Amino acid sequence: MKLALPDWLSPVAQQLEPWLPALTLTGVVMALASMVAIPWLLVRMPAHYFTEAYQPRSQRGPLAWLLWCLRNLLALLLLLAGVIMLVLPGQGLLTILIAIMTSTFPGKYRMERAIMRRPGVFRAANWIRARYHREPLLHPDAQVPPGNHKDSLHGH
């Protein structure tokens, strides 16, 4: 049984057909990698990460610039993997969230809070934290007075 595609999608499908094995393998590898990386990052994140005010750094040395470049390259790879996982197996939205959190760009904190406001993403992140006996993340809309939070960066 062959599925009939809409006329507008047939040329795209023909172009992607030779790439399907590679895309599928990439999706499976990224799904496995996300099963390790996402919990690792979520567990190490402070519970108040999404409620803290952003304080950018204005001065960077050469090593800091190199690390900044590597960090953003990793973020780009995670973003691409997350987009691929939206259609292939894997945690696409959580991987995109981790990519955004890893990167640095204007509007980053506003965007990651918008993603974390999605009930399914927020629930999934806190479910992962609960499995590792970490306190739940505070919701981005939670009002927390400055200095009145417990730092859970190291899981204590």
N, C-alpha and C positions, 0 to 999 in steps of 0.2 A: 504494500500500500504506500503510495507516494503522496505526500502532502502538497497541495496546490498553494503556491505563494501568490500574494497580490502582485499585479504587474509591476508596480513601482519597486518592489523588493527583489524581484528576480535578478536584475543586474548585480545588485549588491551580493546576493547569495552566490552567484557565479564567481564573483571576484574573491569571496572569502572561502569558497569550497576547498581550494588547495591548502589553505591555512588552518582548516578545522582541526587536524590532529595536533598541530603545534599549539593552537589556542586552547584546546582541551587539556593537553599536558600542562601548559602554563597555569591554567585554572586549577588543576588538581594540585600542582606543586604549591601555588599560592594559598590554596585552601589549607593544606597541611602546615605551611609556614605561618599562616594566620592563627591556626590553632595553638601555636606556641607563642608567637609574638604578642598577640592581643592580650591574653591573660597576663603575660609577663609585664607588659606596660601598664595595664589597668590596675594590677595589684600594687605596683610601685608608685602610682599616682596619689598625691594627697587627696583626702576626701573633699577638701575645700577648693580643689583646682578650678572648678567652674564658677566659683563665687568670688574668687580673688580679683583684685584690680590689677590690670596689666601695667608693668613698669619697664619700658624699653631701655636698653643700654645704648648710650650714644657713642662711646669710644671703644674701639676694638684694636687689638694688636694683630700682627701677621698670623699667629697661630689661631687666634680666635676667628679670623676671616676664613682660614682653611677649614676649621671645624664647622663654621657657618655654611660654607659651600658643600661640604660632605653631608651635613644635616639636611640641607635642602635637596640634594641629589637623592638621598634616601627617601625623603618625603615624596619626591616626584615618582620614584619607583613604586612606593606604596600606593600613591594615588592611582597610577595606571593599573596596578593589581586590583585595587578596590573597584575600579570601574569595570574591569574584566569580570570580577566576581559578582557584579550585579546580574550578569547573564549566565555565568558558569558557577559551579559549586564554590561556596565560601561565604564568609561574613563580609560582604561588600561594603555596607554602610559603616560597620565598625572599623574596617580597614581604611576607608576614606577618612573617618574621624581621626584615627591614629596618624595618617599622613598629614592631615591639617595640623594636628598637635605637634608633629615633628618639625613642620616647616615654619618659616617666618615670612609673612607678607602682610600688608595693610588690611585690616578687617578680619584677620585670622581668628581672634578671640570671639568676635561677634558671630562668625560662621560656626565655630565649633560648639558654641553655646546653643545656636539654633539647631544643630544636629542633635545635641544631647537633650534638647527639649522634646524630641520625638519620643513618645512613651515607650515604644518597643526598644529603641536604642538605650534609653535610660535604664529600663528594666533589665535588658541583657547585660549591660555593664555592671550593674549592681548584683546580678545573679552570679556573674563570674567572680566578683569580689567576695561574695558570701561563701562561695566554694573554697576560697583560700582564707577564710576567717578574717576578712578585713572589714572595717566599718564601711557602710554604704557611702557612695558619693553624694554630696549635697546637690540638690537640684539647682540648675543655673538661676532660677527665680527666687531661691531661698535668700532671705535677708539675714546676713551674718555680720554682726558688728566687727570692725577691724580689730585684730588681735584676740578675738574671742572664738578661736577654733583650735581643735587638737590637731597637731601635725601628724598625719598618718603616712608620711613619705616612706618610712621604713617599716610600716605595718605594726607599730606599737600602739 
